[in-house]
Amino acid sequence: MGRRAGAEHGSRAERAWAHWAGLGRPKLIVAPMVDNSELPFRMLCRKYGAEAAYTPMLHSRIFTETEKYRSTEFTTCKEDRPLFVQFCANDPDILLEAARRVEPYCDYVDINLGCPQRIARRGNYGAFLMDNLPLVKSLVQKLALNLNVPVSCKIRVFPKLEDTLNYARMLEEAGCSLLAVHGRTRDEKDGKKIRADWSAIKAVKDALNIPVLANGNIRHMDDVESCLQETGADGVLSAETLLENPALFAGYRTADWIVGSEESHKDGHLDQAELLVEYLKFCEKYPVPWRMIRSHMHKMLGDWFKIHPQVRDELNAQSKLTFEFLYGLVDKLKDLGLRIPLYVKDEDVVRISANGSAT
């Protein structure tokens, strides 16, 4: 790299850090989840400690072509910041057109380079662009040169660390201002069975000059602290666990994660049914498609439905949902005498009270 290019690269990294600092250096972040990280859920997570959030992955071509898709799949409000709006794409011009539509409402436009699902293979986007790095570079450059907000990327790792590091450096060179790294490969789809590789995330963090976020293995606040310590990352993303427990970042955990340390935990006086009611209230304020609401019902009440499967069957049998019906289901579970508490560690209670996120 020549002296001029090096100086330009340095000033770009400085701008990336200045932008991140201006957002308050958020550490606790809601990961992008298709059909699941929509506005009401983001607002619920923010109420319980999340400091930033990603939208679900939006399809850049459909977003540019279809007004109905734009109006139903991307909603926001002034309290919904800092916000990453995530697109999948394989055409730089179409991506830019989509990005320009959301630019006034977000803090980063994010490129999904990590989706490992079959639909991404068919559509030639997400993690399947790892096979075409020149195209990836052109997507990042197009946004970096033409947007007023920074471009961020979310990636998975290659099986070989050196390939991952070269990939990450290329993204930074192309103009990426922030990189989120999911510490699993494209083929490692099952997050419950396969642990994310935090050492690979640490290596990326050490190699780059821009903020790096870690994604993978975040199930409670002890994991957050371990991950930040082990990787040196600037923040963490949580996905699956937040769906079951949107109060994770406020120090709450489900019974699964207190096994073996019951004596140091106590009832947090909050449960998933109460969180679900709060979520439904956000949905009344910020309408979203019913398919998203149905999905959150199953995720948040999964443990409750195992005990009373007839209530789940009632939800599944109801093809047209209403808020009255959903609030009624929650009441029915309570009337059955069921309560499954979320737990807190004693020191978490102190921290939550001190920062005012929740009590």
Buried (B, 14 or more C-beta within 10 A) or exposed (E): EEEEEEEEBEEBBEEBBEBBEEBEEBBBBBBBBBBBBBBBBBBBBBBBBBBBBBBBBBBBBBBBEEEEBBEBBBBBBEEBBBBBBBBBBBBBEBBBBBBBBBBEBBBBBBBBBBBBBEEBBEBBBBBBBBEEBEBBBBBBBBBBEEBEBBBBBBBBBBEEBEEBBBBBBBBBBBBBBBBBBBBBBBEBBEBEEBEBBBEBBBBBBEBBBBBBBBBBBBBBBBBBEBBBEEBBBBBBBBBBBBBBBBBBBBBBBBEEBBEEEEEEBBEBEBBBBBBBBBBBBBBEEBEBEBEBBBBBBEBBBBBBBEEBEEBBEBBEEEEEBEEEEBBEBBEBBBEEEBEBBBBBBEEBBEBBEEEEBBE
